[in-house]
Amino acid sequence: MAEKRISGYDSLVRKCYRSGGYVFARRAGGVPGNGESCRLARLASNENPTPPSPLAVEMGYRALQEANRYPDERMEELTSALSEFHGPYHFVTGVGMDGVIETVIRILVEPGEKVAISVPTFSYYSLAALAQGASVINIPRNPDFSVDIPGFITQANGAKISFLCTPNNPTGTVTGPDDVEKILTEISGILFLDNAYVEFCDRDYRALMAAHENLIIGRTFSKAYSLAGLRVGYAFVPEWLVPIYMRAATPFTLNAVSAAAAIGALRDPGHVHEAVGRVKRLREEVFEKCRFPVTPSGANFVMVDVSPMTGKEVAGCLADAGVLVRSCESFPCLGEHYIRVSIGEEWENTRFLDAINAL
Ligand SMILES: *Cc1c(COP(=O)(O)O)cnc(C)c1O
């Protein structure tokens, strides 16, 4: 009976997550947004709880007023805003970083070719590679979730493209630029370095672009920049990839509103800085106060080992307390005893800590 209730809650969590919490709230007798007590703590998908920068909103609004016109096909304004922000690199853009990953795999991988993935990690690499008919090799991390560098190099041998996520989703583990460079110099294929959460750690991987023609660094506006709903991703790419990508991508990789809002977000670094500061402070609080082991994290989330309970059970109990977290049992090579918890607002963090410490 207990089993059944918990698995019911798990699907409820998933439903809540999709419907923005209304299902849970209705059952709890509240309306989301109507006071903290019946508001859900939405800590399941690593979103930024801070709304977008007012400048992003204003620029998106202005673009919307001119939405009768097609956007610039080459996304030149966004690309030059990226150059202004990062320096003279080569960029491609996509509908979220997911869109960039899909296009990169479609243009570089032939059916039957090998794609290597450092696991446990974000599942979209493998989904996109399998959709292209690739043969996917999972390269397991060390027991502490650091990357086994020699093991990675050996097993990525012969792969057309390899995926490495730092800070890694869902573990939060940071692999430093020196280790990434060791991999880059040893492998024959391309390395896709996923930097979706890089703003939350104090590492900079961009300098690696200069010396490596086989490196792609993926970035997104969905996390630190608070624009998940607008779907804006981009990547630092070697120059040779730009024309191939442009030929293969849909004619307008992004819509005008998303592109304009992203430019606005880039021009308001103070807004991001504030969100990052909050994440670092509250992440520290979780490390100090959570009574379960928390894996060191450089991201806007932490992974918690809830053994001997399963992630699914704990996600169910936390949902009961109005806290939505992600159970990690679906991540390959991780086991079933972990949850992933986003760092949200102060009250969300507090509610999460109270709820998990009361288990
Ligand atoms: C969120 C996330 C992305 C991409 O997000 P988009 O919203 O598609 O830009 C990419 N990689 C990882 C590891 C993520 O967690």
The ligand as a Gaussian input file, in Angstrom:
#p B3LYP/6-31G(d) Opt

LIG

0 1
 C       19.375000      22.504000     -19.367000
 C       20.489000      21.836000     -20.054000
 C       20.786000      22.026000     -21.420000
 C       20.045000      22.787000     -22.414000
 O       19.058000      23.498000     -22.204000
 P       18.283000      24.313000     -23.305000
 O       17.143000      24.803000     -22.518000
 O       17.916000      23.370000     -24.416000
 O       19.215000      25.386000     -23.776000
 C       21.888000      21.424000     -21.953000
 N       22.668000      20.653000     -21.218000
 C       22.433000      20.434000     -19.935000
 C       23.352000      19.580000     -19.170000
 C       21.325000      20.993000     -19.317000
 O       21.081000      20.707000     -18.031000

